[in-house]
Amino acid sequence: MASSAEGLVPITRVFLARYYDTCPLPPLSEDVSRLTAELRELSDGLARESPLTSGEELLVHEVDRQPAHKIDENLWKNRENMEEILFLLEECHRPRSLQEKAIPEHVDIAAALGELEVKLRSSLKTLEAFQQNNADNVFNTVMTYMPQDFRGSLIRQQRERSERNRQAEVDALINSGGSIHDRYALLWQQQMERWRRQLAQLGSASGVYKTLVKYLVGVPQVLLDFIRQINDDQGPMEEQRQRYGPSLYSLTKMVLNIRLFLLLTWGRFEEKKIQMDQISLLQHAVDLYTHEFEKFIKFISKVYANSPFFIRAEDAGATESRHFLPHFISCLHFPPSLNVFLKKSYDDYKETIIPPGKTHEITLTVESINSYIAWDFSLIQGTLSQDIGFHVEYVNPSGDVTLILPYRRYVSDQGNFCTILAGSYKLKWDNSYSTFSKKSLRYKVDAVPPVVDAPQPIDEP
């Protein structure tokens, strides 16, 4: 059974601020800024040795820019730069003389580089696990508020299909020789596509949401406005950026400078040999970066895990929101604070009187397999408790009938099933057993097509 969200409203920035007051971020080591500055000074010296290549120039420009403002974008940027550094540390990408270990000093350098590689791979795995777990936790939390029927199945189908398609895009890019930077540019584009496409589909009731909204829900405009604004520069997520962003921005700067120093060093290694004191500085920087970064991830993991998704309306100062009956939440693969509440729509229900000895039937035509037949009905009771017979049949083009749902008498029922055949499905309510009592039936039925991801134009961020 789905968890109830009745009486709850989306998280607010004010409430987040009170929550974050209980979660102060431990300060970074002062050595982060010191080592970052020392690495940049060494990189500037290397840049003066010989002209920069186009790739080196691009990286210098990136180092000189301010880090991205969004927390998740910075996490992706750290992940990208860790992979770029690991690429440079692989033996086949080291300077040739270092690969050959022609002198004893090169053996020591190679050993030190191997240790750096181990530490960075560990931090990279920590970050990858955090991002995946966070996405799964958000989705699973959302799904606890979903009705445990075909609607949840449709959302899961769409998510799984979309993620397979996105992974296929990444695989195709890699197979065509795309760089690490190209891959992460695509990954971030996909992340932004998830955000914009789902909001656009939800706001316009298109895609999978068209059938879901049509079938069972209506969307309060005030809450749609909320989700459109939540990630704005001054929206609720800005509280998180102000509290925890500066430390992450410093770590982003640090990993960029580690990469820049290593790239420039490799490019000039044959002319200007790296000194052991520079290797020592690099080791210290990587040790500190990986330690502080993993500490940050561990901290932010706890913050996210305990962060409230929903709060009581009175706690948010929004008691006027209580009249909404949130029936399900639609939020896929996004930050924990991104939530929208949808209330059950009663506008599409129909009512009919079934006289004694009679039946009432609805025929739904299904054009594609893996569609859903869904129903929700109840009897409008008078002074006496009443029930009604109900069953579902499949009718093939030749007119042959197959029983899908056996006959049973109900006071009310909500159900669904996934079709394995196209054709006609008859839903029958049976009052033939009644001699005197008519039945007042209130019902909603629908045939929901399978989820299909249609291409959507995505504007550049």
C-alpha positions as CSV (number, residue, x, y, z in Angstrom):
1,M,0.0,0.0,0.0
2,A,1.2,3.5,-0.8
3,S,2.2,5.8,2.0
4,S,-0.2,8.6,2.6
5,A,0.9,12.1,1.9
6,E,-2.4,13.7,3.0
7,G,-1.8,17.0,4.8
8,L,1.8,17.3,3.5
9,V,3.3,20.0,1.3
10,P,6.6,20.3,-0.5
11,I,9.6,21.3,1.5
12,T,10.3,25.1,1.7
13,R,13.6,27.0,1.8
14,V,12.8,28.3,5.3
15,F,12.2,24.7,6.6
16,L,15.3,23.5,4.8
17,A,17.3,26.3,6.6
18,R,16.1,25.0,10.0
19,Y,17.0,21.5,9.0
20,Y,20.5,22.5,7.8
21,D,21.1,24.3,11.0
22,T,21.2,20.9,12.6
23,C,23.7,19.7,10.0
24,P,26.8,22.0,10.1
25,L,29.4,21.0,7.6
26,P,32.9,20.5,9.2
27,P,35.3,23.0,7.6
28,L,37.9,21.9,5.1
29,S,41.5,21.8,6.0
30,E,43.3,25.1,5.4
31,D,45.8,23.1,3.4
32,V,43.2,22.8,0.6
33,S,43.6,26.4,-0.5
34,R,47.3,26.4,0.2
35,L,48.1,23.3,-1.9
36,T,45.7,24.5,-4.6
37,A,47.7,27.8,-4.8
38,E,51.0,26.0,-4.8
39,L,50.0,23.7,-7.6
40,R,48.8,26.7,-9.7
41,E,52.1,28.4,-9.2
42,L,53.9,25.4,-10.4
43,S,51.6,25.1,-13.4
44,D,52.1,28.8,-14.3
45,G,55.9,28.1,-14.3
46,L,55.5,25.1,-16.6
47,A,53.3,27.2,-18.9
48,R,56.1,29.7,-19.3
49,E,58.5,27.0,-20.4
50,S,56.7,26.5,-23.7
51,P,53.5,27.6,-25.5
52,L,50.3,25.9,-24.4
53,T,48.6,23.4,-26.7
54,S,44.9,24.0,-27.5
55,G,43.9,21.3,-25.0
56,E,46.1,22.9,-22.3
57,E,44.6,26.3,-23.0
58,L,41.1,25.0,-22.6
59,L,41.9,23.5,-19.3
60,V,43.6,26.7,-18.1
61,H,40.4,28.6,-19.0
62,E,38.4,26.1,-17.0
63,V,40.6,26.4,-14.0
64,D,40.4,30.2,-14.1
65,R,36.5,30.2,-14.2
66,Q,34.4,30.0,-11.1
67,P,33.0,26.5,-10.4
68,A,29.4,25.8,-11.4
69,H,26.9,27.0,-8.8
70,K,24.8,23.8,-8.6
71,I,25.9,21.1,-6.2
72,D,25.1,18.2,-8.6
73,E,27.0,19.9,-11.5
74,N,30.1,20.2,-9.3
75,L,29.9,16.5,-8.3
76,W,29.8,15.6,-12.0
77,K,32.7,17.9,-12.6
78,N,34.8,16.3,-9.8
79,R,34.0,12.9,-11.3
80,E,35.1,14.0,-14.7
81,N,38.3,15.4,-13.5
82,M,39.1,12.3,-11.4
83,E,38.7,10.2,-14.5
84,E,40.9,12.6,-16.5
85,I,43.7,12.4,-13.9
86,L,43.4,8.6,-13.8
87,F,43.8,8.6,-17.6
88,L,47.0,10.6,-17.3
89,L,48.2,8.3,-14.5
90,E,47.8,5.1,-16.5
91,E,51.2,3.8,-17.5
92,C,50.6,3.9,-21.2
93,H,49.8,7.7,-21.0
94,R,52.9,8.6,-18.9
95,P,55.9,10.2,-20.6
96,R,57.9,7.5,-22.5
97,S,61.1,7.8,-20.3
98,L,58.9,7.4,-17.2
99,Q,57.3,4.3,-18.7
100,E,60.7,2.8,-19.4
101,K,61.9,3.5,-15.8
102,A,65.4,4.2,-17.2
103,I,66.8,5.6,-14.0
104,P,66.1,4.6,-10.3
105,E,64.3,7.9,-9.7
106,H,61.7,7.0,-12.3
107,V,61.0,3.7,-10.4
108,D,60.2,5.8,-7.3
109,I,58.1,8.2,-9.3
110,A,56.2,5.3,-10.9
111,A,55.5,3.8,-7.4
112,A,54.2,7.1,-6.1
113,L,52.0,7.6,-9.2
114,G,50.5,4.1,-8.6
115,E,49.6,5.0,-5.1
116,L,47.8,8.2,-6.3
117,E,45.9,6.1,-8.8
118,V,44.6,3.8,-6.1
119,K,43.4,6.7,-4.0
120,L,41.7,8.4,-6.8
121,R,40.0,5.2,-8.0
122,S,38.6,4.7,-4.5
123,S,37.3,8.3,-4.4
124,L,35.8,7.9,-7.8
125,K,34.0,4.7,-6.8
126,T,32.7,6.5,-3.7
127,L,31.2,9.3,-5.8
128,E,29.7,6.9,-8.3
129,A,28.1,4.9,-5.6
130,F,26.8,8.0,-3.9
131,Q,25.2,9.4,-7.1
132,Q,23.6,6.0,-7.9
133,N,22.3,5.4,-4.3
134,N,21.0,9.0,-4.1
135,A,19.1,8.5,-7.4
136,D,17.7,5.2,-6.2
137,N,16.8,6.5,-2.8
138,V,14.9,9.4,-4.3
139,F,13.0,7.2,-6.7
140,N,12.2,4.6,-4.1
141,T,11.0,7.2,-1.6
142,V,8.8,8.7,-4.3
143,M,7.4,5.3,-5.2
144,T,6.3,4.7,-1.6
145,Y,3.8,7.4,-2.2
146,M,2.7,6.0,-5.5
147,P,-0.4,3.8,-5.7
148,Q,0.8,0.3,-5.9
149,D,-0.8,-0.5,-9.2
150,F,-0.2,0.1,-12.9
151,R,0.7,3.7,-12.5
152,G,3.8,2.9,-10.5
153,S,4.6,0.2,-13.0
154,L,4.4,2.7,-15.9
155,I,6.7,5.1,-14.1
156,R,9.2,2.3,-13.5
157,Q,8.9,1.2,-17.1
158,Q,9.6,4.7,-18.3
159,R,12.6,5.2,-16.0
160,E,14.1,1.8,-17.0
161,R,13.6,2.4,-20.7
162,S,14.9,5.9,-20.5
163,E,18.0,4.9,-18.6
164,R,18.7,2.1,-21.1
165,N,18.4,4.5,-24.0
166,R,20.7,7.0,-22.3
167,Q,23.3,4.3,-21.6
168,A,23.1,3.3,-25.2
169,E,23.9,6.9,-26.2
170,V,27.0,6.9,-23.9
171,D,28.2,3.5,-25.2
172,A,27.8,4.8,-28.8
173,L,29.8,7.9,-28.0
174,I,32.6,5.8,-26.4
175,N,32.7,3.3,-29.3
176,S,33.0,6.2,-31.8
177,G,36.1,7.5,-29.9
178,G,34.6,10.1,-27.8
179,S,36.8,11.6,-25.1
180,I,36.2,11.6,-21.3
181,H,35.1,15.3,-21.6
182,D,32.7,14.4,-24.4
183,R,31.2,11.6,-22.3
184,Y,30.7,13.8,-19.3
185,A,29.2,16.6,-21.4
186,L,26.7,14.0,-22.6
187,L,26.1,12.7,-19.1
188,W,25.4,16.2,-17.8
189,Q,23.2,17.0,-20.8
190,Q,21.2,13.8,-20.0
191,Q,20.9,14.9,-16.4
192,M,19.5,18.3,-17.5
193,E,17.3,16.5,-20.0
194,R,15.8,14.4,-17.3
195,W,15.0,17.6,-15.3
196,R,13.5,19.6,-18.1
197,R,11.7,16.9,-20.0
198,Q,9.9,15.5,-16.9
199,L,8.8,19.0,-15.8
200,A,7.7,19.8,-19.3
201,Q,5.7,16.5,-19.6
202,L,4.2,16.9,-16.1
203,G,3.3,20.5,-16.7
204,S,1.8,19.9,-20.1
205,A,0.4,16.4,-19.3
206,S,2.3,14.9,-22.3
207,G,4.2,11.6,-22.7
208,V,3.4,9.0,-20.0
209,Y,1.9,11.7,-17.9
210,K,-0.8,12.4,-20.5
211,T,-2.4,9.0,-19.8
212,L,-1.7,9.1,-16.1
213,V,-3.1,12.5,-15.6
214,K,-6.1,11.7,-17.8
215,Y,-6.8,8.5,-15.9
216,L,-6.7,9.5,-12.3
217,V,-5.1,12.8,-11.4
218,G,-5.4,16.6,-11.7
219,V,-2.4,18.9,-11.0
220,P,-2.7,21.8,-8.6
221,Q,-1.1,24.8,-10.4
222,V,0.5,26.1,-7.2
223,L,2.5,23.0,-6.9
224,L,3.5,22.9,-10.5
225,D,4.8,26.4,-10.0
226,F,6.7,25.2,-7.0
227,I,8.6,22.5,-8.9
228,R,9.4,24.9,-11.7
229,Q,11.1,27.2,-9.3
230,I,12.7,24.8,-6.8
231,N,16.1,24.8,-8.5
232,D,16.1,28.5,-9.4
233,D,19.0,30.6,-8.1
234,Q,16.9,31.8,-5.2
235,G,14.7,28.7,-4.9
236,P,14.7,26.2,-2.0
237,M,17.8,24.4,-3.3
238,E,19.8,27.7,-3.0
239,E,19.8,27.1,0.8
240,Q,21.8,23.9,0.2
241,R,24.2,25.7,-2.2
242,Q,24.9,28.4,0.3
243,R,25.5,26.0,3.2
244,Y,27.5,23.3,1.5
245,G,28.5,24.8,-1.9
246,P,31.7,26.7,-0.9
247,S,33.5,23.7,0.4
248,L,32.6,21.7,-2.7
249,Y,33.7,24.6,-5.0
250,S,37.1,24.6,-3.3
251,L,37.5,20.9,-3.9
252,T,36.5,21.3,-7.5
253,K,39.2,24.0,-7.9
254,M,41.7,21.7,-6.2
255,V,41.0,18.7,-8.5
256,L,41.2,20.9,-11.6
257,N,44.6,22.2,-10.4
258,I,45.9,18.7,-9.8
259,R,44.9,17.8,-13.3
260,L,46.4,20.9,-14.8
261,F,49.7,20.4,-13.1
262,L,49.9,16.8,-14.2
263,L,48.9,17.6,-17.8
264,L,51.5,20.3,-18.1
265,T,54.2,18.2,-16.4
266,W,53.6,15.3,-18.9
267,G,53.7,17.7,-21.8
268,R,57.1,19.0,-20.8
269,F,58.6,16.0,-19.0
270,E,61.4,15.4,-21.5
271,E,62.6,19.0,-21.3
272,K,61.9,19.7,-17.7
273,K,62.1,16.6,-15.4
274,I,59.7,16.6,-12.5
275,Q,61.5,16.9,-9.2
276,M,60.9,14.6,-6.2
277,D,59.7,17.6,-4.1
278,Q,57.1,18.3,-6.8
279,I,56.0,14.6,-6.7
280,S,55.8,15.0,-2.9
281,L,53.6,18.0,-3.3
282,L,51.4,16.2,-5.8
283,Q,51.1,13.2,-3.4
284,H,50.1,15.5,-0.5
285,A,47.6,17.3,-2.7
286,V,45.9,14.1,-3.9
287,D,46.0,12.6,-0.4
288,L,44.3,15.7,1.0
289,Y,41.8,16.0,-1.9
290,T,40.7,12.4,-1.7
291,H,40.4,12.6,2.1
292,E,38.4,15.8,2.1
293,F,36.2,14.8,-0.9
294,E,35.3,11.4,0.6
295,K,34.6,13.2,3.9
296,F,32.3,15.6,2.1
297,I,30.4,12.8,0.3
298,K,29.9,10.9,3.6
299,F,28.6,14.1,5.2
300,I,26.2,15.0,2.3
301,S,25.0,11.4,2.1
302,K,23.7,11.7,5.7
303,V,22.2,15.1,5.0
304,Y,20.3,13.7,1.9
305,A,19.3,10.5,3.7
306,N,17.7,12.4,6.6
307,S,16.4,15.3,4.6
308,P,12.6,15.6,4.8
309,F,10.8,15.1,1.6
310,F,7.5,16.4,2.9
311,I,6.4,18.5,5.9
312,R,3.1,19.2,7.5
313,A,1.3,22.1,6.1
314,E,1.2,23.9,9.4
315,D,5.0,23.5,9.8
316,A,5.5,25.2,6.4
317,G,3.0,27.9,7.2
318,A,0.8,26.8,4.5
319,T,-2.3,25.4,6.1
320,E,-4.2,26.6,3.0
321,S,-2.7,23.7,1.2
322,R,-4.5,21.1,3.3
323,H,-7.4,20.8,0.9
324,F,-5.3,19.0,-1.6
325,L,-5.4,15.3,-1.5
326,P,-2.0,14.2,-2.9
327,H,-2.6,10.9,-4.6
328,F,0.8,10.3,-6.2
329,I,4.1,12.0,-6.7
330,S,5.9,12.2,-10.0
331,C,9.7,12.7,-9.5
332,L,12.3,10.8,-11.5
333,H,16.1,10.8,-10.8
334,F,16.2,14.4,-9.4
335,P,17.5,16.1,-6.2
336,P,15.6,15.1,-3.0
337,S,13.8,18.4,-2.6
338,L,12.2,18.1,-6.1
339,N,8.6,16.9,-5.2
340,V,5.2,17.5,-6.7
341,F,1.9,16.4,-5.2
342,L,-1.0,15.4,-7.4
343,K,-4.5,15.1,-6.1
344,K,-7.0,12.5,-7.1
345,S,-9.4,13.8,-9.8
346,Y,-13.0,12.9,-9.4
347,D,-14.1,14.7,-12.5
348,D,-13.8,11.7,-14.8
349,Y,-15.9,9.3,-12.8
350,K,-19.3,8.3,-14.2
351,E,-22.4,7.2,-12.5
352,T,-25.1,4.8,-13.7
353,I,-28.1,3.0,-12.4
354,I,-28.2,-0.8,-13.0
355,P,-31.8,-2.1,-12.7
356,P,-32.5,-5.4,-11.0
357,G,-31.9,-8.4,-13.2
358,K,-29.7,-6.3,-15.6
359,T,-26.0,-5.8,-16.4
360,H,-23.9,-2.9,-17.4
361,E,-20.8,-3.3,-19.6
362,I,-18.0,-1.2,-21.0
363,T,-15.9,-2.2,-23.9
364,L,-12.3,-1.0,-24.1
365,T,-10.3,-1.4,-27.3
366,V,-6.6,-2.1,-27.0
367,E,-4.3,-1.5,-30.0
368,S,-1.0,-2.6,-28.4
369,I,0.1,-5.3,-26.1
370,N,1.6,-4.2,-22.7
371,S,-1.2,-1.7,-22.4
372,Y,-3.1,-1.5,-19.1
373,I,-6.8,-2.1,-18.4
374,A,-7.6,-0.3,-15.2
375,W,-10.8,0.3,-13.2
376,D,-12.0,1.9,-10.1
377,F,-15.6,1.6,-8.9
378,S,-17.9,1.6,-5.9
379,L,-21.6,1.3,-5.2
380,I,-23.3,4.4,-3.8
381,Q,-24.8,2.9,-0.7
382,G,-28.2,3.6,0.7
383,T,-29.6,2.3,4.0
384,L,-28.8,-1.3,3.1
385,S,-25.3,-2.5,2.3
386,Q,-25.2,-3.7,-1.4
387,D,-22.8,-5.4,-3.7
388,I,-22.4,-6.0,-7.4
389,G,-21.0,-8.8,-9.6
390,F,-18.0,-7.9,-11.7
391,H,-15.8,-9.7,-14.2
392,V,-13.6,-8.9,-17.3
393,E,-13.6,-10.7,-20.6
394,Y,-11.3,-10.6,-23.7
395,V,-13.1,-10.8,-27.1
396,N,-10.9,-11.6,-30.1
397,P,-11.6,-10.4,-33.7
398,S,-13.5,-13.7,-34.3
399,G,-15.8,-13.1,-31.4
400,D,-14.4,-15.8,-29.1
401,V,-14.6,-14.8,-25.4
402,T,-11.9,-15.6,-22.9
403,L,-12.4,-14.9,-19.2
404,I,-9.7,-12.6,-17.8
405,L,-11.0,-11.7,-14.4
406,P,-13.4,-14.3,-12.8
407,Y,-16.8,-13.2,-11.6
408,R,-17.0,-12.0,-8.0
409,R,-19.3,-9.8,-6.0
410,Y,-17.8,-6.5,-4.7
411,V,-18.9,-3.4,-2.8
412,S,-16.0,-1.6,-4.4
413,D,-12.8,-2.5,-6.2
414,Q,-9.8,-0.9,-7.9
415,G,-7.6,-3.0,-10.2
416,N,-5.6,-3.4,-13.4
417,F,-3.8,-5.8,-15.5
418,C,-1.2,-5.7,-18.3
419,T,-2.6,-6.9,-21.7
420,I,-0.8,-9.6,-23.7
421,L,-3.2,-9.4,-26.6
422,A,-4.6,-6.5,-28.6
423,G,-8.4,-6.4,-29.1
424,S,-11.5,-5.7,-27.1
425,Y,-11.9,-6.1,-23.4
426,K,-15.3,-6.1,-21.8
427,L,-15.8,-5.0,-18.2
428,K,-19.2,-6.2,-16.9
429,W,-21.1,-5.3,-13.8
430,D,-23.8,-7.8,-13.0
431,N,-27.0,-7.2,-11.1
432,S,-28.9,-10.1,-12.6
433,Y,-29.0,-11.9,-9.3
434,S,-31.1,-9.1,-7.8
435,T,-34.9,-9.3,-8.0
436,F,-35.8,-5.9,-6.5
437,S,-32.7,-3.8,-5.8
438,K,-31.3,-1.4,-8.3
439,K,-27.6,-0.5,-7.9
440,S,-26.1,2.9,-8.2
441,L,-22.6,2.5,-9.6
442,R,-19.9,5.1,-9.7
443,Y,-16.9,4.1,-11.9
444,K,-13.9,5.0,-13.9
445,V,-12.2,2.8,-16.5
446,D,-9.4,3.3,-19.0
447,A,-7.1,1.6,-21.4
448,V,-3.7,3.1,-20.8
449,P,-1.2,2.6,-23.7
450,P,2.3,1.3,-23.1
451,V,5.0,3.8,-22.2
452,V,6.9,5.0,-25.3
453,D,9.6,7.6,-25.1
454,A,9.1,10.1,-27.9
455,P,12.0,12.3,-29.0
456,Q,11.8,15.7,-27.4
457,P,13.8,18.8,-28.5
458,I,16.0,20.0,-25.6
459,D,17.3,23.5,-25.5
460,E,20.8,24.2,-24.4
461,P,21.1,25.0,-20.6
